Amino acid sequence: MPDFQDPEIYRMALDSLQTGVCLMDRERKIFFWNEGAERVTGYHRHEIVGHNCQQNVLPHCDGRACEFCGAACPIARSALDGKSTQARIDLRHKEGHRIPVRAWVVPIRDQQGSVIGVAQSFDRQIHGNEERRQQSLAVYGCLDEITGIPNHSFTEFHLQENLESFSKYHLPFGVMLIQVDALDHFQSAYGREAADAILRVTAQTMKSALRPSDFLGRWEGTQFLAILMNSTSPGVHAAAERIRKLVSCAGLRWWGDELVVTASLGSASVQAGDTIASLLERALHSIQHGPEKHASAAASSDGPATGR
């Protein structure tokens, strides 16, 4: 009969869970990182254990793209007040893109009842039909080879379908035209593979931030096009600002350098009589450029290297 008093049994059980489990002390130094956490974030335990989550090892932010590693952090709150909490947060994957997770945080207490650390469990928020839709698009050659999202041809077809639906049924929608900043700079400094990696990071970050009903596809060159369903002008503008902030939180390490991604966005809501050209022209004219942050910074030796 197994000895359920043996703590190693519980450690092995926690380690094998597919849900991410992370244990930290009160200073937020990570001392346990299970297989589920590796699966969700891409980070192996030897890259995480022993690091403090405030050291930019695993940065996270809330749904409004506000950085969470501070007083508002649910982990910090639980360590201070000793209360359990849950939150929807965005973690930065090892490959650089943002991933939405639902996190549960509970305090760890010693035998005297004092809080000595926190336990956090988390898992990705995945839309049920997303995987099947991706497989169907791949079968018919509708995916972009670099980013894994719908290619230009399918994106144009989908946009035309929405214009026709608006003409017949007056279903509102908006578009966002997203331009990745300084991609030529990254390509000349780091090569084509780095530029492609930045496009993938940007695409996956935006894709994770959109609703299940929205659409994101590749447009031209360094541009992406998002179609926001059942959205009026205020909602489209709010979504554009949120996407801009989330992209600015993304990035990747490339041969020891931290490559920071920014994007310039323009948006427009559909109007009567619109064509693809007229709708995108308004979006193009409204583009607001992101901050000039394309210069790479030397990677700190305190954190794990990602990318190449």
C-alpha angles and dihedrals in degrees: 000000000000118000103239089183089071107101090207089071091060093045090053091048092051091045094055097049115115090217111087114255123187128176122198137176122236091275088056094248108155116234102162129042119168135205092263090057089051090051095049099043105026091233118126117222094250088060093052112028111095094024126109114236088227091063091082089258094125108005116192137184139185128256091278091055092250111149110252101198094101141057091319092056110120089219092055092046093052092048091051103041099027093231129131117242142172132208143171107241139166118235124196110241119223088252089058106253126116120254123194114228137174108229131196118197125192129175121247113222133194124228090277091055097251118141109249099167146328137262119214128191121187142167137183120269102232124182109233100231097039097094094048091048091051091050092051093050091048092053092055095044095249098131127095110243096220103044104023093230126111113299127237096269095052092042091054090048091050092048091051090051090054092049090053091048090051091050092052104032105017093235105169123229139156137210135221121204108203121196118192107225126232096358090147088056092053092046095051093044100040108013138249095297091060092049091051090049090053090052090052093048092050093047095049092046092053093042091055091049097053126086121256090253094053126089133220124189142161114266123176127336106310094000132105128191124214122192114204112201124216090007128139124202098276091050092048092051092047091050091049092054092048092049091049091054094046092051090051087057091055126086144127141226115244120186090333097315125110109230110203116204125213131174138201114221137196126182140189139177121229118261134191111282095018122155126192089262096050094045094049092044090061090047091049092050091052095053114137114199122233123238118283099258102130096114109105121238124215111260117249117244089224096074136057120270116241136188113020 
